[in-house]
Amino acid sequence: MTAVLPSRTPPSARPTTPDRPVGGRLIDQFEYGLDAPICLTWELTYACNLACAHCLSSSGRRDPRELSTAEAEAVIDELQRMQVFYVNVGGGEPTVRPDFWHLLDYAIAHDVGVKFSTNGIKLDRTRAAQLARTDYVDVQISLDGATAEVNDRVRGTGSYATAIRALENLAEAGMKDFKVSVVVTRENAGQLDEFKALTDSFGAQLRITRLRPSGRGADVWDELHPTMAQQKDLYQWLLANGDGVLTGDSFFHLSAFGEALPGLNLCGAGRVVCLIDPVGDVYACPFAIHENFLAGNVRDEGGFQRVWQSSELFADLRNPQTGGACTKCAHFDACRGGCMAAKFFTGLPLDGPDPECVQGYGETALAARDLELVTPRSHIDHSHSGPVRGQPTLLGIPPIPAKICDESPLAGLDLR
Amino acid sequence: MRRLLSGRHIDSHGAPVTTAVSPAEVAFDPAAPWRRARSVALRPEPFGALVYHFGNRKLSFLKSKTLVAVVEALADHPSASATLVACGVGEAQRPAYEKALADLARSQMIEPNPEGTP
């Protein structure tokens, strides 16, 4: 058996699309898609100074085909025309693009608000003050441990200190509403209260999201994804603290524990969200960088608008799920079958349970996978090919000293 | 009563998150002149429209095309009530539309129109 890939029915054989209902719940409208995304993720570069073990986009090295400044401006012009009011900018590390600050100003001047994710490497006092003066920009600093020990094992030695320095600079500059962005893992799931306290101490807002087996995340997912007991605790914590914490609505699979979590409990891939990658490729969602979810490129004729409105892949995604094992489950209305990308990259069928299904069906499905199953992998990989300073130790690789003499003043010297 | 409106706030990944209503309460008087707030944009969608406030970054969804027409026409009429009549909103639907407009006023999507004369 091979991995079950989403079936691409030829248009002639496709069943007729059911008509969009009139009125009713928003979620039922969203399943049929929108004329433009509500907001979209735009990874500006695959270049990154870090080499996080769980990087969703396998970033590291810059892609030489990266969109130029002029091409990026053209995308912003198009988003303005389509009335996309907000983009989430990421990477890679977006701030290492020399034109990052220009593009930020350009977007804001064209009514496209920017929220960008950064590890904080470029957020010195001057940049922090500049951001504090800029309206319509949001910053989120990535941190995957409330302590350096937990964080640096996944994100690399020194990355905790870099993030804290950036948070200090933003707070000192009087920046409002900046975020601390945490991917919940088996190693930090017990630190939620500590994350909240740390975030509060900077006057910032906490944002926690789900770990997906995407990019290099696939290599560490078995080791890092929260246990069932941790998922239960996380659900209780979200019910108790949900009002003050952002989640990107990424934990909707937990709604099947009982009470629905606040927000949109639906996979928005290709319906209300999508991803533009650094070379202009448009994917159904940020966690689905794989050719099966590639809808087109902004450089193609008709640009982004044509991809969003006319791609065959997105048309396929804009239907309510009507078949598959999950639709027969009593909790289907709560979790809607969970995350498409999580299923895909763990080799599970897309109309079956999420690998982290809280009713336990995911574990059963994972156990039932063929022993010879090769899980799908993206051929898009920009990981650093050589050693990286402060490399994460999660995979058992020893950290590389910043300078050879950090280890021993005599290291590397041939004294014979 | 059918809900014509959903209020949301944008979080990352495009996921809108429900938020509390803004503290700056504006009492909605249907007899007064109103208009779409100047910092608000309306984006047509198959089910109605998406409303976005550039100032408080709040997002709302108008789930009826008639409501979209009402919001767009507010500034052309001496009062909200007159707008509803002009847009063909029947007596029976009036309370639902007035409630939706009151919610829009509370989230600052529509504002009193100083140029209008009641």
Interface residues (C-beta under 8 A of the other chain):
Chain A: R20 V22 G23 G24 L26 Q29 Y32 L34 D35 A36 P37 I38 C39 L40 T41 Q83 F85 Y86 N88 D111 G113 K115 Y136 Q140 S181 R207 T209 D243 L246 T247 G248 D249 S250 P262 G263 L264 G268 V272 V273 C285 P286
Chain B: R2 S6 I10 D11 S12 H13 G14 A15 P16 V17 T18 A20 A41 R43 P44 E45 P46 F47 L50 Y52 F54 R57 L59 F61 K63 S64
